[in-house]
Amino acid sequence: MAAASTAGGSGGGGGGAGGFGAGDMEVEAYRRLFPLPFYERYLQNYVRPDARPLHRARDTSVALGPIASAHGSSSVKIGDTTMLAAVKLEVMTPSAEAPDEGSLAIEFHMPPICSPTVRPGRPADVAPVISKQLSDVITSSGMIDLKELSLISGKAAWTAYLDIYCLNSDGSLFDAALLSAIAAFSHLQIPLVSLNDDGRVIAVSGEQLENNSTIELVNKEKRKLSFQSIPFSLTCVLHNKYILADPTAEEESIMETFITVVLDSMGRLVSFYKPGGSVLVHSSTIKDCISLTKQRMEELQNILEDSTSAMEE
């Protein structure tokens, strides 16, 4: 398993930034009782309680290949938010409408271990929403050419099942989930397949190929997907005149208005998502958020490149 990361510049303890002179116990009590006024005393100095600048994302790391049984996998951390993604391929019959294309199935999971707000036996309300967002963004961005998943026109094609598990939920869930999806697909290797005696497409292992040189392969070599364009996202919370990039769960709960911008690797707008909130979003704020997303996209591209390079070493 190979990993790459970047330091987002967050630090410990922000006691001086907001001008608190009380002891740690009193400050923590004030933070719990009056969370918004507590944050506002830091915001006026354009910093957060952890000393992170408002426009800076948290430390981010990407590791490829943590799940040996998957065809492609990744783990991603943004601050304390942690995702584990796995891609499994299965041979299916393509649809009559698209006989030369495979398909994608994406699901986002939030097990009870990820947050005390998720109860056993009851799926988190946000999970299907993020599943739909991920599917829409990956499809509309054109990141994956579904024709690359075709095996035999009209008869066989790959269906890629992507499952993303949130292991720890501390804000910016969609951003971390999308990054883990991109990393897992970049790690994906499409396996070798052949036709059996019944005419069915079956996977062929390297060992089988060594022991039986007469096997006729449908695809001649293992390969990776060639991405058309890669979508990158950044979530920001808004409060008065302030924009906080990559919010924690606490920040999302206190400042209820947030937006998510998705740009592709060409800098084109893929998606703009605002699920409500009390703050009106002006055009200047949208431009600022897009500008922050462009900066974040460059950081994430470098992290993905480093993780891929580390995997190849």
GICORRA-V610303 format. One record per pair of residues at least 6 apart in sequence whose ideal C-beta (glycine too) atoms are under 8 Angstrom apart, sorted by sequence separation. I is the first residue (numbers start at 1). J is the second residue. If there is no record, write none. Layout:
# GICORRA-V610303
i->I j->J
i->I j->J
This chain:
# GICORRA-V610303
i->42 j->48
i->47 j->53
i->48 j->54
i->52 j->58
i->67 j->73
i->76 j->82
i->77 j->83
i->94 j->100
i->95 j->101
i->112 j->118
i->118 j->124
i->138 j->144
i->151 j->157
i->195 j->201
i->196 j->202
i->209 j->215
i->237 j->243
i->238 j->244
i->252 j->258
i->263 j->269
i->264 j->270
i->20 j->27
i->31 j->38
i->42 j->49
i->46 j->53
i->47 j->54
i->66 j->73
i->75 j->82
i->76 j->83
i->94 j->101
i->111 j->118
i->112 j->119
i->117 j->124
i->150 j->157
i->151 j->158
i->166 j->173
i->194 j->201
i->195 j->202
i->208 j->215
i->236 j->243
i->237 j->244
i->244 j->251
i->262 j->269
i->263 j->270
i->274 j->281
i->22 j->30
i->30 j->38
i->46 j->54
i->65 j->73
i->66 j->74
i->75 j->83
i->94 j->102
i->95 j->103
i->110 j->118
i->112 j->120
i->149 j->157
i->150 j->158
i->193 j->201
i->194 j->202
i->209 j->217
i->236 j->244
i->247 j->255
i->261 j->269
i->262 j->270
i->39 j->48
i->64 j->73
i->65 j->74
i->66 j->75
i->74 j->83
i->75 j->84
i->76 j->85
i->94 j->103
i->115 j->124
i->149 j->158
i->193 j->202
i->236 j->245
i->262 j->271
i->20 j->30
i->39 j->49
i->64 j->74
i->74 j->84
i->75 j->85
i->92 j->102
i->149 j->159
i->166 j->176
i->193 j->203
i->194 j->204
i->235 j->245
i->236 j->246
i->237 j->247
i->261 j->271
i->262 j->272
i->38 j->49
i->43 j->54
i->63 j->74
i->73 j->84
i->74 j->85
i->92 j->103
i->149 j->160
i->166 j->177
i->192 j->203
i->193 j->204
i->204 j->215
i->234 j->245
i->235 j->246
i->236 j->247
i->244 j->255
i->247 j->258
i->260 j->271
i->261 j->272
i->262 j->273
i->15 j->27
i->62 j->74
i->63 j->75
i->73 j->85
i->191 j->203
i->192 j->204
i->234 j->246
i->235 j->247
i->260 j->272
i->261 j->273
i->62 j->75
i->63 j->76
i->73 j->86
i->110 j->123
i->164 j->177
i->191 j->204
i->192 j->205
i->204 j->217
i->259 j->272
i->260 j->273
i->62 j->76
i->72 j->86
i->73 j->87
i->110 j->124
i->192 j->206
i->237 j->251
i->259 j->273
i->260 j->274
i->272 j->286
i->61 j->76
i->72 j->87
i->237 j->252
i->259 j->274
i->60 j->76
i->61 j->77
i->70 j->86
i->71 j->87
i->110 j->126
i->144 j->160
i->164 j->180
i->239 j->255
i->258 j->274
i->60 j->77
i->67 j->84
i->70 j->87
i->71 j->88
i->110 j->127
i->164 j->181
i->192 j->209
i->201 j->218
i->238 j->255
i->257 j->274
i->258 j->275
i->31 j->49
i->59 j->77
i->60 j->78
i->66 j->84
i->70 j->88
i->71 j->89
i->109 j->127
i->237 j->255
i->239 j->257
i->59 j->78
i->60 j->79
i->67 j->86
i->108 j->127
i->162 j->181
i->238 j->257
i->257 j->276
i->258 j->277
i->18 j->38
i->58 j->78
i->59 j->79
i->108 j->128
i->164 j->184
i->237 j->257
i->238 j->258
i->256 j->276
i->257 j->277
i->20 j->41
i->57 j->78
i->58 j->79
i->194 j->215
i->195 j->216
i->237 j->258
i->238 j->259
i->256 j->277
i->257 j->278
i->269 j->290
i->19 j->41
i->108 j->130
i->162 j->184
i->194 j->216
i->236 j->258
i->256 j->278
i->257 j->279
i->259 j->281
i->18 j->41
i->108 j->131
i->162 j->185
i->194 j->217
i->195 j->218
i->235 j->258
i->236 j->259
i->18 j->42
i->107 j->131
i->193 j->217
i->194 j->218
i->235 j->259
i->236 j->260
i->257 j->281
i->17 j->42
i->106 j->131
i->160 j->185
i->192 j->217
i->193 j->218
i->235 j->260
i->236 j->261
i->108 j->134
i->193 j->219
i->234 j->260
i->18 j->45
i->192 j->219
i->233 j->260
i->234 j->261
i->259 j->286
i->263 j->290
i->267 j->294
i->14 j->42
i->17 j->45
i->106 j->134
i->160 j->188
i->233 j->261
i->261 j->289
i->106 j->135
i->190 j->219
i->192 j->221
i->233 j->262
i->261 j->290
i->17 j->47
i->134 j->164
i->192 j->222
i->232 j->262
i->233 j->263
i->259 j->289
i->263 j->293
i->267 j->297
i->18 j->49
i->104 j->135
i->191 j->222
i->231 j->262
i->232 j->263
i->261 j->292
i->262 j->293
i->263 j->294
i->17 j->49
i->106 j->138
i->158 j->190
i->190 j->222
i->231 j->263
i->232 j->264
i->261 j->293
i->265 j->297
i->14 j->47
i->189 j->222
i->190 j->223
i->231 j->264
i->232 j->265
i->14 j->48
i->17 j->51
i->104 j->138
i->189 j->223
i->190 j->224
i->230 j->264
i->231 j->265
i->263 j->297
i->14 j->49
i->104 j->139
i->189 j->224
i->190 j->225
i->229 j->264
i->230 j->265
i->14 j->50
i->188 j->224
i->229 j->265
i->265 j->301
i->13 j->50
i->14 j->51
i->156 j->193
i->188 j->225
i->229 j->266
i->12 j->50
i->13 j->51
i->186 j->224
i->233 j->271
i->11 j->50
i->12 j->51
i->143 j->182
i->186 j->225
i->229 j->268
i->231 j->270
i->238 j->277
i->240 j->279
i->10 j->50
i->11 j->51
i->104 j->144
i->134 j->174
i->138 j->178
i->185 j->225
i->231 j->271
i->239 j->279
i->10 j->51
i->11 j->52
i->133 j->174
i->137 j->178
i->144 j->185
i->149 j->190
i->186 j->227
i->238 j->279
i->10 j->52
i->104 j->146
i->143 j->185
i->148 j->190
i->151 j->193
i->185 j->227
i->243 j->285
i->9 j->52
i->103 j->146
i->130 j->173
i->134 j->177
i->138 j->181
i->238 j->281
i->8 j->52
i->9 j->53
i->102 j->146
i->130 j->174
i->134 j->178
i->101 j->146
i->102 j->147
i->156 j->201
i->243 j->288
i->10 j->56
i->101 j->147
i->102 j->148
i->103 j->149
i->155 j->201
i->243 j->289
i->9 j->56
i->100 j->147
i->102 j->149
i->126 j->173
i->130 j->177
i->134 j->181
i->238 j->285
i->245 j->292
i->8 j->56
i->10 j->58
i->98 j->146
i->101 j->149
i->102 j->150
i->182 j->230
i->8 j->57
i->10 j->59
i->101 j->150
i->152 j->201
i->182 j->231
i->243 j->292
i->8 j->58
i->100 j->150
i->151 j->201
i->182 j->232
i->246 j->296
i->8 j->59
i->114 j->165
i->115 j->166
i->118 j->169
i->245 j->296
i->7 j->59
i->8 j->60
i->114 j->166
i->117 j->169
i->6 j->59
i->100 j->153
i->114 j->167
i->115 j->168
i->178 j->231
i->179 j->232
i->236 j->289
i->5 j->59
i->6 j->60
i->99 j->153
i->100 j->154
i->103 j->157
i->105 j->159
i->107 j->161
i->109 j->163
i->111 j->165
i->113 j->167
i->114 j->168
i->115 j->169
i->178 j->232
i->179 j->233
i->5 j->60
i->6 j->61
i->99 j->154
i->102 j->157
i->104 j->159
i->105 j->160
i->107 j->162
i->109 j->164
i->111 j->166
i->113 j->168
i->114 j->169
i->178 j->233
i->234 j->289
i->5 j->61
i->94 j->150
i->101 j->157
i->102 j->158
i->103 j->159
i->104 j->160
i->105 j->161
i->106 j->162
i->107 j->163
i->108 j->164
i->109 j->165
i->110 j->166
i->111 j->167
i->236 j->292
i->4 j->61
i->5 j->62
i->100 j->157
i->102 j->159
i->103 j->160
i->105 j->162
i->107 j->164
i->109 j->166
i->3 j->61
i->4 j->62
i->96 j->154
i->102 j->160
i->104 j->162
i->106 j->164
i->108 j->166
i->175 j->233
i->234 j->292
i->3 j->62
i->4 j->63
i->110 j->169
i->174 j->233
i->175 j->234
i->234 j->293
i->3 j->63
i->91 j->151
i->94 j->154
i->175 j->235
i->233 j->293
i->2 j->63
i->3 j->64
i->94 j->155
i->174 j->235
i->232 j->293
i->1 j->63
i->2 j->64
i->93 j->155
i->94 j->156
i->156 j->218
i->234 j->296
i->1 j->64
i->2 j->65
i->93 j->156
i->94 j->157
i->172 j->235
i->234 j->297
i->1 j->65
i->92 j->156
i->93 j->157
i->171 j->235
i->232 j->296
i->1 j->66
i->91 j->156
i->92 j->157
i->232 j->297
i->91 j->157
i->92 j->158
i->152 j->218
i->91 j->158
i->92 j->159
i->151 j->218
i->90 j->158
i->91 j->159
i->151 j->219
i->232 j->300
i->10 j->79
i->89 j->158
i->90 j->159
i->108 j->177
i->232 j->301
i->89 j->159
i->8 j->79
i->89 j->160
i->90 j->161
i->175 j->246
i->230 j->301
i->5 j->77
i->88 j->160
i->89 j->161
i->87 j->160
i->88 j->161
i->87 j->161
i->172 j->246
i->230 j->304
i->87 j->162
i->88 j->163
i->106 j->181
i->171 j->246
i->172 j->247
i->86 j->162
i->171 j->247
i->172 j->248
i->85 j->162
i->86 j->163
i->148 j->225
i->171 j->248
i->85 j->163
i->148 j->226
i->170 j->248
i->171 j->249
i->85 j->164
i->170 j->249
i->171 j->250
i->84 j->164
i->85 j->165
i->145 j->225
i->169 j->249
i->171 j->251
i->83 j->164
i->84 j->165
i->144 j->225
i->145 j->226
i->171 j->252
i->83 j->165
i->83 j->166
i->84 j->167
i->144 j->227
i->145 j->228
i->82 j->166
i->83 j->167
i->143 j->227
i->144 j->228
i->178 j->262
i->81 j->166
i->82 j->167
i->143 j->228
i->175 j->260
i->82 j->168
i->142 j->228
i->143 j->229
i->174 j->260
i->81 j->168
i->141 j->228
i->142 j->229
i->143 j->230
i->80 j->168
i->81 j->169
i->141 j->229
i->143 j->231
i->81 j->170
i->141 j->230
i->80 j->170
i->81 j->171
i->141 j->231
i->79 j->170
i->81 j->172
i->79 j->171
i->81 j->173
i->85 j->177
i->79 j->172
i->83 j->176
i->138 j->231
i->78 j->172
i->82 j->176
i->83 j->177
i->137 j->231
i->81 j->176
i->85 j->180
i->83 j->179
i->84 j->180
i->85 j->181
i->137 j->233
i->78 j->175
i->83 j->180
i->87 j->184
i->78 j->176
i->85 j->183
i->86 j->184
i->87 j->185
i->77 j->176
i->85 j->184
i->89 j->188
i->174 j->273
i->76 j->176
i->87 j->187
i->78 j->179
i->87 j->188
i->89 j->190
i->89 j->191
i->91 j->193
i->76 j->179
i->76 j->180
i->75 j->180
i->74 j->180
i->76 j->183
i->74 j->183
i->74 j->184
i->91 j->201
i->73 j->184
i->91 j->202
i->72 j->184
i->74 j->186
i->91 j->203
i->72 j->185
i->74 j->187
i->70 j->184
i->72 j->186
i->73 j->187
i->72 j->187
i->72 j->188
i->62 j->179
i->71 j->188
i->72 j->189
i->62 j->180
i->71 j->189
i->186 j->304
i->60 j->179
i->64 j->183
i->71 j->190
i->71 j->191
i->62 j->183
i->141 j->262
i->143 j->264
i->179 j->300
i->183 j->304
i->64 j->186
i->65 j->187
i->142 j->264
i->182 j->304
i->186 j->308
i->64 j->187
i->141 j->264
i->183 j->307
i->187 j->311
i->137 j->262
i->141 j->270
i->140 j->270
i->140 j->271
i->137 j->270
i->115 j->249
i->137 j->271
i->136 j->271
i->133 j->271
i->133 j->273
i->79 j->246
i->78 j->246
i->80 j->248
i->79 j->248
i->57 j->234
i->54 j->242
i->55 j->243
i->57 j->245
i->58 j->246
i->54 j->243
i->56 j->245
i->57 j->246
i->54 j->244
i->55 j->245
i->56 j->246
i->58 j->248
i->54 j->245
i->43 j->239
i->46 j->242
i->48 j->244
i->43 j->240
i->40 j->239
i->43 j->242
i->39 j->239
i->48 j->251
i->39 j->251
i->35 j->250
i->39 j->254
i->39 j->255
i->35 j->253
i->36 j->254
i->35 j->254
i->36 j->255
i->55 j->292
i->8 j->246
i->57 j->296
i->60 j->299
i->60 j->300
i->62 j->303
i->57 j->299
i->61 j->303
i->62 j->304
i->60 j->303
i->64 j->307
i->63 j->307
i->64 j->308
i->62 j->307
i->64 j->310
i->65 j->311
i->64 j->311
i->6 j->299
i->6 j->302
i->6 j->303
i->5 j->303
i->4 j->303
i->4 j->304
i->4 j->305
i->4 j->306
i->4 j->307
i->3 j->307
i->2 j->307
i->4 j->309
i->2 j->308
i->4 j->310
i->3 j->310
i->2 j->310
i->2 j->311
i->2 j->313
